[in-house]
Amino acid sequence: MSRVWNFSAGPAVLPEEVLRQAAEEMLDWHGSGMGVMEMSHRGKEFTAIAAQAEADLRELLSVPANYRILFMQGGAIAENAIIPMNLMGDKRVADYVVTGAWSQKSQKEARKYGEVNIAASSEAGGFTSVPAMVDWKLSADPAYVFTCTNETIGGVEYPFEPDLAQIGRGEVAVVADMSSHILSRAVDVSKYGLIFGGAQKNIGPAGLTIVIVRDDLLGHAMPHCPTAFDFKTVAEHGSMYNTPPTYGIYIAGLVFQWLKRQGGVAAIEAQNIAKAKLLYDFLDGSDFYENRVDRACRSRMNVPFFLKDEALNDAFLAESKAAGLVQLKGHKSVGGMRASIYNAMPLAGVAALVDFMRDFAARRG
């Protein structure tokens, strides 16, 4: 069976060589006589796998020494609750910048644990841009400022690092949901108090959550925060307080090693720029399709687009699937189409999509 071009927003495409390596090691990891899924998380074999994965991620993102890397469960949605339970401390308010469906969901969840101030929102404009940081209205003493730096559904990506020192509020920690673009571009981790993301878009299988948290933000959990979700406890136990998602960590580690072989984050970012440019340039030159996101805030990872004649949507999806291009249907909340072109999607896959879209428009336009 030939592999398709998989444009799913998540769980998403993984590097083929990673999948092949995992298949080869499925029954016997490095002569251990057992597969990774069968290993004790406290055995020397798996602890070596986890330590290497953490070291490689720290290297890829140049994570400073005063940040802890945690391998957790529950996904990014669970982090919407885990973060306020850990970071609110004795403060009453957290600030949220709402730029799409995911940050909207995040602020609603946070209201269960404290007050929420909407520091900025692009809802009035249809969530097609990111409010300029000079327009953010922070509260007097927020526990943190929450951002979703790439909105998977709307295809909006921050065109800047949210450095609050630039608006005189450098004392406030920035929290960033980077689920759908982590490791796709260079990031200055020191600009953030906490970065998190579900693995299933750009790192590995669903079930693993990555949290990168600054040391001074540990130890402030609410009394009712579950122990397994207390960042300080997880950090003190090296992500082994409970049984972690072992196979997810293993696959993530293979992806980190694959990224290093590609030349690291800088090299993969250059590839992502080229892929996004190819697709957006085609959309911009077409009178058959359109992308509605502010050009300055377009995501390199998630590209939503619409057929101007939406009566052709079903035909587009059926014919694209027949051509080996799958998972192009847009999220149910916004409709249209969406191509997610994560790190593991090669330029050839994007070229195949553009060729199909051009042919479809010529036949149906």
Phi, psi and omega in degrees: 000133177282142176284143180273168168274111189259109182259023181298144179282347178139132357304145194233178181301141175243156178301133184299322182292332174293316179297321179294319179296316179299322179296318180294329183263004187302315184268337185209101180276112173051041176077012180282343182081009178212157177275164183298324180296341183264354187279148168293136178291347178256359178285160184297329181294310183286324179299328176292319178299312183294319181296320179293320178299315179297316180297319180292321177294319178300320179291314183299320182261004183050051182289124181298160184294336182269023174238142176257142175256123183243137172257114187232177179242172176103343179076174181296328180297318178296327179298336177300333175264320184297323182294307177298325178295335180265329191251344181296322179055228180264013178267156187265334194234142168237143181260140181232135172257119188255115184235010180168192187298321185285318177290331174296315178297322182296315182291327178295319179294321183296334181296344177288343188240356179174186178277148179237130173252125175278102183289330178194153179209143175253019184298321183300331179264013178080022180055051179246008182205177176244125179301136177301143186297331179294343180264359179289134180251089182283150175285173188297319184213069183285151176293326179190168172244124183263135176226151168245103192282353169211116181271109186299321185283311184276345180072035179250128181234139178299128176271007181214160172276127180286080180267099187292345176298333181291341177245022175075020181233039183297346180282346183270132179285136175262128174255135182228125168276108181249025187313314190259008172217010176300138180072008179264346183204161179293139180225136173270095185302329183295346178281352186240147172277326181208135175238137176217164177187145170288145186283341197284008179251315186227005187233317186181205183282160176298148178116342178251136174238133177262131174233128175242113190229138180288142186307320186289350179267359177276151173089017181241020186294146174295152181303328182269007176292126177305138184304321182292346179251006177281115184305321181296316179295315180298318180295315182297333181258015177057039182064020182241022178300315171240175179294117181281172177286083192300314183292324176298320178294319179299311180296319177303317178300320177295322178295319178300317179294322175299316179299320178296323178292334177284347183112008177087189187295321181299319181290319180290329177297319178299320177295319180294323177298317181294318180297312181296319180298317180302314183287314181293322178299321177295314180299317182293333180268003184256144171256012181254330180238162175210149170245132189257006182277141174310129186302329181287344187240019181288135178286140172279344186261321186235113186246097175280144175209161184231142168280132181295333171254094187286355172294344180267003184303312183296320178295319179300314182293320180294315183287324178294321177296317178298332179273003178086019178246110190239165177063043181261356180290134180292164179299145186300336182283340183236340179076196180067210182238163175207129174249115176265120188240065183293178183311320186282352176277116182284165178302326180299325179293319178292321178298320178296322178295313180298318179299317179296315182298321178295316179295318180298318180295322180293325181278330188250349186287000000 
